[in-house]
Structures are given as structure tokens and as C-alpha cells.
Amino acid sequence: QRVYGLNLTSGEHIYSSPAYYLQQNDVVYVEPNEVKARQSTVNGNNVRSTSFWISLASLLTSVAILIFN
């Protein structure tokens, strides 16, 4: 088993790399950037999402109705 690290943003050294040609049963792992990794989680803690703000407004409305009625 060998592990190769390739920088795909610089195409100069990719073609000369021994990892350029994939073989059967090779595994390719690509690390996601931080934003994509956060978005792929079930609760990504994304305060900027529309569903977060709708849920918060709904919760506050429900609490206000329960308190004032």
C-alpha cells in the first residue's frame, strides 16, 4: 500500500506522478474544504440558513402566544 498526495491546482507535476494512472481497487480520497464539510453535516450550525431563522421565528411566536394568552 502506498499513499500519494497530489496538488490538483498545479497541473505541472500531475502527469509525471506515479499516481496519475489509477489501477483496479485503488482508493481516491479527496479532502473537502471547510465550507463543504460543514454543509454536509446533519446540523451544520449554520446560523445564516433560512430554515434556522424560520424555526427561530416560529419558536418565539409560539412562546409569545403561550405566555400572553
PDB file of N, CA, C and O in Angstrom:
ATOM      1  N   GLN A   1       0.838  -1.182   0.000  1.00  0.00           N
ATOM      2  CA  GLN A   1       0.000   0.000   0.000  1.00  0.00           C
ATOM      3  C   GLN A   1       0.876   1.237   0.000  1.00  0.00           C
ATOM      4  O   GLN A   1       1.824   1.346   0.778  1.00  0.00           O
ATOM      5  N   ARG A   2       0.550   2.156  -0.874  1.00  0.00           N
ATOM      6  CA  ARG A   2       1.264   3.423  -0.932  1.00  0.00           C
ATOM      7  C   ARG A   2       0.257   4.564  -0.945  1.00  0.00           C
ATOM      8  O   ARG A   2      -0.827   4.460  -1.519  1.00  0.00           O
ATOM      9  N   VAL A   3       0.642   5.636  -0.308  1.00  0.00           N
ATOM     10  CA  VAL A   3      -0.204   6.823  -0.263  1.00  0.00           C
ATOM     11  C   VAL A   3       0.497   7.924  -1.040  1.00  0.00           C
ATOM     12  O   VAL A   3       1.675   8.205  -0.818  1.00  0.00           O
ATOM     13  N   TYR A   4      -0.240   8.544  -1.952  1.00  0.00           N
ATOM     14  CA  TYR A   4       0.293   9.655  -2.729  1.00  0.00           C
ATOM     15  C   TYR A   4      -0.520  10.897  -2.410  1.00  0.00           C
ATOM     16  O   TYR A   4      -1.744  10.839  -2.299  1.00  0.00           O
ATOM     17  N   GLY A   5       0.158  12.002  -2.267  1.00  0.00           N
ATOM     18  CA  GLY A   5      -0.522  13.281  -2.114  1.00  0.00           C
ATOM     19  C   GLY A   5      -0.324  14.095  -3.374  1.00  0.00           C
ATOM     20  O   GLY A   5       0.809  14.308  -3.808  1.00  0.00           O
ATOM     21  N   LEU A   6      -1.403  14.547  -3.958  1.00  0.00           N
ATOM     22  CA  LEU A   6      -1.319  15.329  -5.189  1.00  0.00           C
ATOM     23  C   LEU A   6      -1.992  16.676  -4.999  1.00  0.00           C
ATOM     24  O   LEU A   6      -3.067  16.771  -4.406  1.00  0.00           O
ATOM     25  N   ASN A   7      -1.353  17.705  -5.505  1.00  0.00           N
ATOM     26  CA  ASN A   7      -1.949  19.031  -5.525  1.00  0.00           C
ATOM     27  C   ASN A   7      -2.545  19.226  -6.914  1.00  0.00           C
ATOM     28  O   ASN A   7      -1.816  19.440  -7.882  1.00  0.00           O
ATOM     29  N   LEU A   8      -3.852  19.153  -7.009  1.00  0.00           N
ATOM     30  CA  LEU A   8      -4.506  19.241  -8.310  1.00  0.00           C
ATOM     31  C   LEU A   8      -4.602  20.660  -8.845  1.00  0.00           C
ATOM     32  O   LEU A   8      -5.007  20.861  -9.990  1.00  0.00           O
ATOM     33  N   THR A   9      -4.237  21.642  -8.041  1.00  0.00           N
ATOM     34  CA  THR A   9      -4.290  23.020  -8.519  1.00  0.00           C
ATOM     35  C   THR A   9      -3.089  23.357  -9.391  1.00  0.00           C
ATOM     36  O   THR A   9      -3.151  24.307 -10.172  1.00  0.00           O
ATOM     37  N   SER A  10      -2.009  22.612  -9.280  1.00  0.00           N
ATOM     38  CA  SER A  10      -0.862  22.830 -10.172  1.00  0.00           C
ATOM     39  C   SER A  10      -0.738  21.607 -11.062  1.00  0.00           C
ATOM     40  O   SER A  10      -0.317  20.544 -10.604  1.00  0.00           O
ATOM     41  N   GLY A  11      -1.095  21.746 -12.311  1.00  0.00           N
ATOM     42  CA  GLY A  11      -1.133  20.619 -13.229  1.00  0.00           C
ATOM     43  C   GLY A  11       0.208  20.189 -13.770  1.00  0.00           C
ATOM     44  O   GLY A  11       0.273  19.252 -14.565  1.00  0.00           O
ATOM     45  N   GLU A  12       1.279  20.840 -13.367  1.00  0.00           N
ATOM     46  CA  GLU A  12       2.590  20.540 -13.943  1.00  0.00           C
ATOM     47  C   GLU A  12       3.099  19.159 -13.546  1.00  0.00           C
ATOM     48  O   GLU A  12       3.656  18.445 -14.380  1.00  0.00           O
ATOM     49  N   HIS A  13       2.916  18.777 -12.293  1.00  0.00           N
ATOM     50  CA  HIS A  13       3.526  17.555 -11.791  1.00  0.00           C
ATOM     51  C   HIS A  13       2.560  16.376 -11.752  1.00  0.00           C
ATOM     52  O   HIS A  13       2.953  15.274 -11.371  1.00  0.00           O
ATOM     53  N   ILE A  14       1.330  16.584 -12.131  1.00  0.00           N
ATOM     54  CA  ILE A  14       0.341  15.509 -12.046  1.00  0.00           C
ATOM     55  C   ILE A  14       0.653  14.407 -13.054  1.00  0.00           C
ATOM     56  O   ILE A  14       0.601  13.225 -12.713  1.00  0.00           O
ATOM     57  N   TYR A  15       0.975  14.781 -14.286  1.00  0.00           N
ATOM     58  CA  TYR A  15       1.169  13.788 -15.338  1.00  0.00           C
ATOM     59  C   TYR A  15       2.419  12.946 -15.121  1.00  0.00           C
ATOM     60  O   TYR A  15       2.478  11.806 -15.581  1.00  0.00           O
ATOM     61  N   SER A  16       3.406  13.479 -14.439  1.00  0.00           N
ATOM     62  CA  SER A  16       4.629  12.715 -14.186  1.00  0.00           C
ATOM     63  C   SER A  16       4.555  11.913 -12.893  1.00  0.00           C
ATOM     64  O   SER A  16       5.488  11.176 -12.574  1.00  0.00           O
ATOM     65  N   SER A  17       3.474  12.043 -12.151  1.00  0.00           N
ATOM     66  CA  SER A  17       3.323  11.333 -10.884  1.00  0.00           C
ATOM     67  C   SER A  17       2.961   9.869 -11.134  1.00  0.00           C
ATOM     68  O   SER A  17       2.220   9.572 -12.072  1.00  0.00           O
ATOM     69  N   PRO A  18       3.470   8.951 -10.311  1.00  0.00           N
ATOM     70  CA  PRO A  18       3.065   7.545 -10.459  1.00  0.00           C
ATOM     71  C   PRO A  18       1.602   7.316 -10.076  1.00  0.00           C
ATOM     72  O   PRO A  18       1.050   6.257 -10.377  1.00  0.00           O
ATOM     73  N   ALA A  19       0.975   8.274  -9.430  1.00  0.00           N
ATOM     74  CA  ALA A  19      -0.432   8.141  -9.046  1.00  0.00           C
ATOM     75  C   ALA A  19      -1.374   8.621 -10.146  1.00  0.00           C
ATOM     76  O   ALA A  19      -2.591   8.587  -9.968  1.00  0.00           O
ATOM     77  N   TYR A  20      -0.832   9.067 -11.282  1.00  0.00           N
ATOM     78  CA  TYR A  20      -1.682   9.589 -12.352  1.00  0.00           C
ATOM     79  C   TYR A  20      -2.572   8.497 -12.936  1.00  0.00           C
ATOM     80  O   TYR A  20      -3.746   8.739 -13.216  1.00  0.00           O
ATOM     81  N   TYR A  21      -2.030   7.314 -13.119  1.00  0.00           N
ATOM     82  CA  TYR A  21      -2.796   6.207 -13.688  1.00  0.00           C
ATOM     83  C   TYR A  21      -3.390   5.375 -12.561  1.00  0.00           C
ATOM     84  O   TYR A  21      -2.661   4.786 -11.763  1.00  0.00           O
ATOM     85  N   LEU A  22      -4.700   5.330 -12.502  1.00  0.00           N
ATOM     86  CA  LEU A  22      -5.372   4.555 -11.464  1.00  0.00           C
ATOM     87  C   LEU A  22      -5.427   3.090 -11.871  1.00  0.00           C
ATOM     88  O   LEU A  22      -5.569   2.760 -13.048  1.00  0.00           O
ATOM     89  N   GLN A  23      -5.313   2.240 -10.895  1.00  0.00           N
ATOM     90  CA  GLN A  23      -5.407   0.800 -11.096  1.00  0.00           C
ATOM     91  C   GLN A  23      -6.714   0.312 -10.473  1.00  0.00           C
ATOM     92  O   GLN A  23      -7.384   1.043  -9.743  1.00  0.00           O
ATOM     93  N   GLN A  24      -7.058  -0.926 -10.774  1.00  0.00           N
ATOM     94  CA  GLN A  24      -8.240  -1.519 -10.176  1.00  0.00           C
ATOM     95  C   GLN A  24      -8.046  -1.613  -8.662  1.00  0.00           C
ATOM     96  O   GLN A  24      -6.958  -1.941  -8.189  1.00  0.00           O
ATOM     97  N   ASN A  25      -9.103  -1.325  -7.910  1.00  0.00           N
ATOM     98  CA  ASN A  25      -9.125  -1.334  -6.441  1.00  0.00           C
ATOM     99  C   ASN A  25      -8.342  -0.187  -5.810  1.00  0.00           C
ATOM    100  O   ASN A  25      -8.117  -0.206  -4.600  1.00  0.00           O
ATOM    101  N   ASP A  26      -7.924   0.800  -6.578  1.00  0.00           N
ATOM    102  CA  ASP A  26      -7.313   1.993  -5.989  1.00  0.00           C
ATOM    103  C   ASP A  26      -8.397   2.808  -5.291  1.00  0.00           C
ATOM    104  O   ASP A  26      -9.551   2.815  -5.718  1.00  0.00           O
ATOM    105  N   VAL A  27      -8.023   3.477  -4.238  1.00  0.00           N
ATOM    106  CA  VAL A  27      -8.948   4.315  -3.489  1.00  0.00           C
ATOM    107  C   VAL A  27      -8.504   5.759  -3.649  1.00  0.00           C
ATOM    108  O   VAL A  27      -7.341   6.090  -3.416  1.00  0.00           O
ATOM    109  N   VAL A  28      -9.437   6.618  -4.049  1.00  0.00           N
ATOM    110  CA  VAL A  28      -9.152   8.043  -4.197  1.00  0.00           C
ATOM    111  C   VAL A  28      -9.916   8.772  -3.107  1.00  0.00           C
ATOM    112  O   VAL A  28     -11.138   8.657  -3.017  1.00  0.00           O
ATOM    113  N   TYR A  29      -9.208   9.514  -2.285  1.00  0.00           N
ATOM    114  CA  TYR A  29      -9.826  10.281  -1.207  1.00  0.00           C
ATOM    115  C   TYR A  29      -9.528  11.748  -1.446  1.00  0.00           C
ATOM    116  O   TYR A  29      -8.370  12.142  -1.586  1.00  0.00           O
ATOM    117  N   VAL A  30     -10.573  12.549  -1.492  1.00  0.00           N
ATOM    118  CA  VAL A  30     -10.433  13.990  -1.689  1.00  0.00           C
ATOM    119  C   VAL A  30     -10.937  14.667  -0.432  1.00  0.00           C
ATOM    120  O   VAL A  30     -12.089  14.480  -0.039  1.00  0.00           O
ATOM    121  N   GLU A  31     -10.075  15.459   0.205  1.00  0.00           N
ATOM    122  CA  GLU A  31     -10.479  16.170   1.415  1.00  0.00           C
ATOM    123  C   GLU A  31     -11.352  17.357   1.033  1.00  0.00           C
ATOM    124  O   GLU A  31     -10.967  18.154   0.177  1.00  0.00           O
ATOM    125  N   PRO A  32     -12.524  17.488   1.656  1.00  0.00           N
ATOM    126  CA  PRO A  32     -13.381  18.629   1.345  1.00  0.00           C
ATOM    127  C   PRO A  32     -12.851  19.895   1.996  1.00  0.00           C
ATOM    128  O   PRO A  32     -12.155  19.854   3.010  1.00  0.00           O
ATOM    129  N   ASN A  33     -13.202  21.028   1.380  1.00  0.00           N
ATOM    130  CA  ASN A  33     -12.831  22.275   2.042  1.00  0.00           C
ATOM    131  C   ASN A  33     -13.758  22.491   3.233  1.00  0.00           C
ATOM    132  O   ASN A  33     -14.746  21.772   3.380  1.00  0.00           O
ATOM    133  N   GLU A  34     -13.461  23.451   4.068  1.00  0.00           N
ATOM    134  CA  GLU A  34     -14.168  23.628   5.343  1.00  0.00           C
ATOM    135  C   GLU A  34     -15.656  23.908   5.153  1.00  0.00           C
ATOM    136  O   GLU A  34     -16.483  23.395   5.907  1.00  0.00           O
ATOM    137  N   VAL A  35     -16.000  24.708   4.164  1.00  0.00           N
ATOM    138  CA  VAL A  35     -17.406  25.071   3.943  1.00  0.00           C
ATOM    139  C   VAL A  35     -18.210  23.845   3.524  1.00  0.00           C
ATOM    140  O   VAL A  35     -19.299  23.613   4.049  1.00  0.00           O
ATOM    141  N   LYS A  36     -17.691  23.064   2.591  1.00  0.00           N
ATOM    142  CA  LYS A  36     -18.403  21.870   2.134  1.00  0.00           C
ATOM    143  C   LYS A  36     -18.528  20.836   3.242  1.00  0.00           C
ATOM    144  O   LYS A  36     -19.551  20.160   3.348  1.00  0.00           O
ATOM    145  N   ALA A  37     -17.502  20.708   4.064  1.00  0.00           N
ATOM    146  CA  ALA A  37     -17.565  19.756   5.170  1.00  0.00           C
ATOM    147  C   ALA A  37     -18.631  20.168   6.172  1.00  0.00           C
ATOM    148  O   ALA A  37     -19.344  19.312   6.697  1.00  0.00           O
ATOM    149  N   ARG A  38     -18.754  21.453   6.447  1.00  0.00           N
ATOM    150  CA  ARG A  38     -19.760  21.943   7.391  1.00  0.00           C
ATOM    151  C   ARG A  38     -21.165  21.776   6.821  1.00  0.00           C
ATOM    152  O   ARG A  38     -22.095  21.452   7.559  1.00  0.00           O
ATOM    153  N   GLN A  39     -21.329  21.995   5.515  1.00  0.00           N
ATOM    154  CA  GLN A  39     -22.648  21.883   4.900  1.00  0.00           C
ATOM    155  C   GLN A  39     -23.128  20.444   4.808  1.00  0.00           C
ATOM    156  O   GLN A  39     -24.333  20.200   4.750  1.00  0.00           O
ATOM    157  N   SER A  40     -22.219  19.498   4.794  1.00  0.00           N
ATOM    158  CA  SER A  40     -22.618  18.106   4.623  1.00  0.00           C
ATOM    159  C   SER A  40     -23.066  17.452   5.922  1.00  0.00           C
ATOM    160  O   SER A  40     -23.611  16.349   5.889  1.00  0.00           O
ATOM    161  N   THR A  41     -22.853  18.098   7.062  1.00  0.00           N
ATOM    162  CA  THR A  41     -23.273  17.508   8.325  1.00  0.00           C
ATOM    163  C   THR A  41     -24.768  17.692   8.513  1.00  0.00           C
ATOM    164  O   THR A  41     -25.380  18.555   7.884  1.00  0.00           O
ATOM    165  N   VAL A  42     -25.351  16.882   9.377  1.00  0.00           N
ATOM    166  CA  VAL A  42     -26.797  16.948   9.592  1.00  0.00           C
ATOM    167  C   VAL A  42     -27.189  18.272  10.221  1.00  0.00           C
ATOM    168  O   VAL A  42     -28.089  18.937   9.709  1.00  0.00           O
ATOM    169  N   ASN A  43     -26.542  18.690  11.324  1.00  0.00           N
ATOM    170  CA  ASN A  43     -26.746  20.062  11.795  1.00  0.00           C
ATOM    171  C   ASN A  43     -25.424  20.773  11.681  1.00  0.00           C
ATOM    172  O   ASN A  43     -24.530  20.637  12.516  1.00  0.00           O
ATOM    173  N   GLY A  44     -25.337  21.536  10.613  1.00  0.00           N
ATOM    174  CA  GLY A  44     -24.108  22.210  10.303  1.00  0.00           C
ATOM    175  C   GLY A  44     -23.858  23.462  11.103  1.00  0.00           C
ATOM    176  O   GLY A  44     -22.874  24.157  10.849  1.00  0.00           O
ATOM    177  N   ASN A  45     -24.719  23.783  12.071  1.00  0.00           N
ATOM    178  CA  ASN A  45     -24.558  25.002  12.868  1.00  0.00           C
ATOM    179  C   ASN A  45     -24.440  26.233  11.989  1.00  0.00           C
ATOM    180  O   ASN A  45     -23.653  27.137  12.270  1.00  0.00           O
ATOM    181  N   ASN A  46     -25.205  26.259  10.953  1.00  0.00           N
ATOM    182  CA  ASN A  46     -25.133  27.385  10.037  1.00  0.00           C
ATOM    183  C   ASN A  46     -26.218  28.390  10.408  1.00  0.00           C
ATOM    184  O   ASN A  46     -27.389  28.200  10.079  1.00  0.00           O
ATOM    185  N   VAL A  47     -25.821  29.460  11.094  1.00  0.00           N
ATOM    186  CA  VAL A  47     -26.773  30.467  11.567  1.00  0.00           C
ATOM    187  C   VAL A  47     -27.328  31.276  10.401  1.00  0.00           C
ATOM    188  O   VAL A  47     -28.366  31.923  10.538  1.00  0.00           O
ATOM    189  N   ARG A  48     -26.669  31.248   9.287  1.00  0.00           N
ATOM    190  CA  ARG A  48     -27.106  32.040   8.145  1.00  0.00           C
ATOM    191  C   ARG A  48     -28.199  31.357   7.322  1.00  0.00           C
ATOM    192  O   ARG A  48     -28.723  31.961   6.387  1.00  0.00           O
ATOM    193  N   SER A  49     -28.550  30.122   7.647  1.00  0.00           N
ATOM    194  CA  SER A  49     -29.520  29.404   6.825  1.00  0.00           C
ATOM    195  C   SER A  49     -30.934  29.929   7.065  1.00  0.00           C
ATOM    196  O   SER A  49     -31.273  30.372   8.163  1.00  0.00           O
ATOM    197  N   THR A  50     -31.733  29.870   6.034  1.00  0.00           N
ATOM    198  CA  THR A  50     -33.111  30.348   6.096  1.00  0.00           C
ATOM    199  C   THR A  50     -33.939  29.495   7.051  1.00  0.00           C
ATOM    200  O   THR A  50     -34.768  30.018   7.796  1.00  0.00           O
ATOM    201  N   SER A  51     -33.717  28.197   7.030  1.00  0.00           N
ATOM    202  CA  SER A  51     -34.511  27.323   7.901  1.00  0.00           C
ATOM    203  C   SER A  51     -34.250  27.607   9.373  1.00  0.00           C
ATOM    204  O   SER A  51     -35.155  27.456  10.195  1.00  0.00           O
ATOM    205  N   PHE A  52     -33.039  28.013   9.723  1.00  0.00           N
ATOM    206  CA  PHE A  52     -32.735  28.374  11.108  1.00  0.00           C
ATOM    207  C   PHE A  52     -33.578  29.560  11.538  1.00  0.00           C
ATOM    208  O   PHE A  52     -34.174  29.535  12.615  1.00  0.00           O
ATOM    209  N   TRP A  53     -33.636  30.592  10.722  1.00  0.00           N
ATOM    210  CA  TRP A  53     -34.371  31.809  11.084  1.00  0.00           C
ATOM    211  C   TRP A  53     -35.875  31.567  11.108  1.00  0.00           C
ATOM    212  O   TRP A  53     -36.571  32.133  11.952  1.00  0.00           O
ATOM    213  N   ILE A  54     -36.390  30.743  10.207  1.00  0.00           N
ATOM    214  CA  ILE A  54     -37.818  30.419  10.224  1.00  0.00           C
ATOM    215  C   ILE A  54     -38.164  29.632  11.483  1.00  0.00           C
ATOM    216  O   ILE A  54     -39.191  29.884  12.114  1.00  0.00           O
ATOM    217  N   SER A  55     -37.310  28.684  11.846  1.00  0.00           N
ATOM    218  CA  SER A  55     -37.544  27.902  13.067  1.00  0.00           C
ATOM    219  C   SER A  55     -37.495  28.782  14.306  1.00  0.00           C
ATOM    220  O   SER A  55     -38.311  28.625  15.215  1.00  0.00           O
ATOM    221  N   LEU A  56     -36.546  29.707  14.347  1.00  0.00           N
ATOM    222  CA  LEU A  56     -36.428  30.605  15.489  1.00  0.00           C
ATOM    223  C   LEU A  56     -37.654  31.510  15.601  1.00  0.00           C
ATOM    224  O   LEU A  56     -38.175  31.709  16.698  1.00  0.00           O
ATOM    225  N   ALA A  57     -38.117  32.058  14.481  1.00  0.00           N
ATOM    226  CA  ALA A  57     -39.303  32.914  14.500  1.00  0.00           C
ATOM    227  C   ALA A  57     -40.531  32.127  14.939  1.00  0.00           C
ATOM    228  O   ALA A  57     -41.360  32.640  15.690  1.00  0.00           O
ATOM    229  N   SER A  58     -40.652  30.902  14.483  1.00  0.00           N
ATOM    230  CA  SER A  58     -41.772  30.055  14.882  1.00  0.00           C
ATOM    231  C   SER A  58     -41.732  29.749  16.373  1.00  0.00           C
ATOM    232  O   SER A  58     -42.763  29.785  17.045  1.00  0.00           O
ATOM    233  N   LEU A  59     -40.560  29.452  16.887  1.00  0.00           N
ATOM    234  CA  LEU A  59     -40.414  29.177  18.318  1.00  0.00           C
ATOM    235  C   LEU A  59     -40.772  30.399  19.148  1.00  0.00           C
ATOM    236  O   LEU A  59     -41.509  30.288  20.128  1.00  0.00           O
ATOM    237  N   LEU A  60     -40.259  31.561  18.770  1.00  0.00           N
ATOM    238  CA  LEU A  60     -40.546  32.784  19.521  1.00  0.00           C
ATOM    239  C   LEU A  60     -42.027  33.139  19.466  1.00  0.00           C
ATOM    240  O   LEU A  60     -42.593  33.601  20.457  1.00  0.00           O
ATOM    241  N   THR A  61     -42.655  32.927  18.316  1.00  0.00           N
ATOM    242  CA  THR A  61     -44.089  33.186  18.191  1.00  0.00           C
ATOM    243  C   THR A  61     -44.888  32.250  19.092  1.00  0.00           C
ATOM    244  O   THR A  61     -45.826  32.678  19.763  1.00  0.00           O
ATOM    245  N   SER A  62     -44.516  30.984  19.104  1.00  0.00           N
ATOM    246  CA  SER A  62     -45.219  30.009  19.956  1.00  0.00           C
ATOM    247  C   SER A  62     -45.062  30.340  21.427  1.00  0.00           C
ATOM    248  O   SER A  62     -46.026  30.251  22.186  1.00  0.00           O
ATOM    249  N   VAL A  63     -43.873  30.717  21.836  1.00  0.00           N
ATOM    250  CA  VAL A  63     -43.635  31.073  23.240  1.00  0.00           C
ATOM    251  C   VAL A  63     -44.420  32.325  23.606  1.00  0.00           C
ATOM    252  O   VAL A  63     -45.004  32.389  24.688  1.00  0.00           O
ATOM    253  N   ALA A  64     -44.445  33.320  22.725  1.00  0.00           N
ATOM    254  CA  ALA A  64     -45.187  34.552  22.998  1.00  0.00           C
ATOM    255  C   ALA A  64     -46.679  34.270  23.122  1.00  0.00           C
ATOM    256  O   ALA A  64     -47.342  34.841  23.988  1.00  0.00           O
ATOM    257  N   ILE A  65     -47.214  33.405  22.276  1.00  0.00           N
ATOM    258  CA  ILE A  65     -48.640  33.068  22.351  1.00  0.00           C
ATOM    259  C   ILE A  65     -48.948  32.345  23.656  1.00  0.00           C
ATOM    260  O   ILE A  65     -49.973  32.609  24.284  1.00  0.00           O
ATOM    261  N   LEU A  66     -48.068  31.436  24.068  1.00  0.00           N
ATOM    262  CA  LEU A  66     -48.294  30.710  25.321  1.00  0.00           C
ATOM    263  C   LEU A  66     -48.220  31.632  26.534  1.00  0.00           C
ATOM    264  O   LEU A  66     -48.978  31.460  27.489  1.00  0.00           O
ATOM    265  N   ILE A  67     -47.327  32.594  26.505  1.00  0.00           N
ATOM    266  CA  ILE A  67     -47.155  33.491  27.653  1.00  0.00           C
ATOM    267  C   ILE A  67     -48.297  34.494  27.746  1.00  0.00           C
ATOM    268  O   ILE A  67     -48.827  34.715  28.835  1.00  0.00           O
ATOM    269  N   PHE A  68     -48.688  35.104  26.638  1.00  0.00           N
ATOM    270  CA  PHE A  68     -49.647  36.201  26.671  1.00  0.00           C
ATOM    271  C   PHE A  68     -51.098  35.747  26.563  1.00  0.00           C
ATOM    272  O   PHE A  68     -51.998  36.583  26.641  1.00  0.00           O
ATOM    273  N   ASN A  69     -51.351  34.477  26.391  1.00  0.00           N
ATOM    274  CA  ASN A  69     -52.752  34.007  26.342  1.00  0.00           C
ATOM    275  C   ASN A  69     -53.100  33.249  27.561  1.00  0.00           C
ATOM    276  O   ASN A  69     -54.230  32.780  27.696  1.00  0.00           O
TER     277      ASN A  69
END
